[in-house]
Amino acid sequence: MDNDHEEFSGKTAVVTGASTGIGFGLSKRLLERGANVWLCSRTPANVEAAQIKLNEFKGRAHFDVIDVRDAEQVSNYLNSIAKQGRIDYLFNNAGVGYKGVFTDATPEMWEFVMSANLYGVVNGMTAAVPIMLRQGGGQIINIISGTAFMPMAQWSPYATTKAALNALTVAVRSEYWDDNIKISSATPGTTATNIFGDKKPAEGSMQTPQQSATRILKGVVNNDRIIYGDDADVRGSRNCFAYRAQKGQDAYLLRVARERRKGITAI
C-alpha cells in the first residue's frame, strides 16, 4: 500500500464524472485508502454499474446522478453532503471529449464542450469554496489534460477548455491559499479511457486509470501546483512553449496531425 494511505483515511471526497475512466480510478483508489467517497455522474446506467463494481466499499461509497452543467443541481448536491460533515476533497473530473477538425465543430458543439469541461468545474468550485471557507479549509483538484499545454490537431474545443481550466485553477489557487484551501490542476497522463473511442493507441503506450489515479493522489498529498499524471506530460509542459524547443514541437505536432488525418490514433 502506498504511503499516502493515512492521508485519506476517514476523509470525505467528492468525485464528479466518477462512474468511468479517471473518475472511477480516483474513486476506487480513495476508497482503498479509507476515504468516504461521493461518486456522481450524469449517466444513470454508468452510476449503477459503478455501484456494482464498488460493492465491497458499501457504506463508504455513495452514488448519485448529477449533471455538473446545472449550477443549482451542483450547489444543492455539495451543500447536502456538507450538512453531513466536511468536504475534504473535491475532484472536478467530469468532462467530455471532442474529435474532429476545427471547421466541423458547430457552435452547439463548442457550447456542449465548454459547458461540461469548463463551466461544470466553475459550478463545482463556486459551490465548494464557500463550504470550505466555513469549515476552515479543504482541497480542490481540477482534472485538466496534457492538451492544456500540448494542444493537438482535431481536439481544438477540448484543448481550449482544458487550457482555460488550467488557467482558472492556477489563478484561483493563490486567492484562497491563506484560507487553507488548496487548489491544483491534475493531468491524467496518457491513460486508457473513452476519450480515445474505439481506436486506441498502440498497446503499452498508455497506463490504466488506476495507475493515473495513484500518481495524482501523490500530487494531492504534496499539494503540487500542477500534478502530472505521467512523465510524458512533464516533458510536454516543459517543452511546448519553450522558445528553443519550437521546431521540435512543431515537428511532433505536425506528425500527429498528419496521422490523425489518415485516421490513425496518434499521441
URTA-V553714 format. One record per pair of residues at least 12 apart in sequence whose C-alpha atoms are under 6 Angstrom apart, sorted by the first residue. I is the first residue (numbers start at 1). J is the second residue. D is the distance in whole Angstrom. If there is no record, write none. Layout:
I_J_D + I_J_D
This chain:
5_33_5 + 8_33_6 + 8_35_5 + 9_33_6 + 9_34_4 + 9_35_5 + 10_34_6 + 10_35_5 + 11_35_5 + 12_35_6 + 12_36_5 + 12_37_6 + 12_87_5 + 12_88_5 + 13_37_5 + 13_88_6 + 13_89_4 + 13_90_6 + 14_37_6 + 14_38_5 + 14_90_5 + 15_39_5 + 15_91_5 + 16_40_5 + 16_92_6 + 16_93_5 + 16_94_5 + 17_40_6 + 17_41_5 + 17_93_6 + 17_94_4 + 18_39_5 + 18_40_6 + 18_41_6 + 19_46_6 + 19_47_5 + 19_50_5 + 21_193_5 + 21_209_6 + 22_209_5 + 25_209_5 + 25_210_5 + 25_213_6 + 26_213_5 + 36_60_5 + 37_61_5 + 38_62_5 + 39_62_6 + 39_63_5 + 40_63_6 + 40_64_5 + 40_65_5 + 40_66_6 + 41_65_5 + 41_66_5 + 42_65_5 + 42_66_5 + 42_67_5 + 44_65_6 + 68_120_5 + 69_115_6 + 69_116_6 + 69_120_5 + 71_123_5 + 75_127_5 + 88_138_5 + 89_139_5 + 89_140_6 + 90_140_5 + 91_141_5 + 91_142_6 + 92_121_6 + 92_142_5 + 93_143_5 + 95_116_5 + 95_117_5 + 97_158_6 + 97_195_6 + 98_155_6 + 98_158_6 + 99_154_5 + 99_155_5 + 100_154_5 + 101_154_5 + 118_161_6 + 118_165_6 + 137_180_5 + 137_181_5 + 138_181_5 + 139_181_6 + 139_182_5 + 139_183_6 + 140_183_5 + 141_183_6 + 141_184_5 + 141_185_6 + 142_185_5 + 143_185_6 + 143_186_5 + 143_187_6 + 144_162_5 + 144_186_6 + 144_187_5 + 145_187_5 + 146_187_6 + 146_233_6 + 147_159_5 + 148_162_5 + 148_163_4 + 149_237_6 + 150_240_6 + 153_257_5 + 184_225_5 + 184_226_6 + 185_226_5 + 186_226_6 + 186_227_4 + 186_228_6 + 187_228_5 + 187_229_5 + 188_212_6 + 188_229_4 + 189_229_4 + 189_230_5 + 189_233_6 + 190_206_5 + 191_206_5 + 191_207_5 + 191_208_6 + 192_206_6 + 192_208_6 + 201_265_6 + 212_229_5 + 215_229_6 + 216_229_6
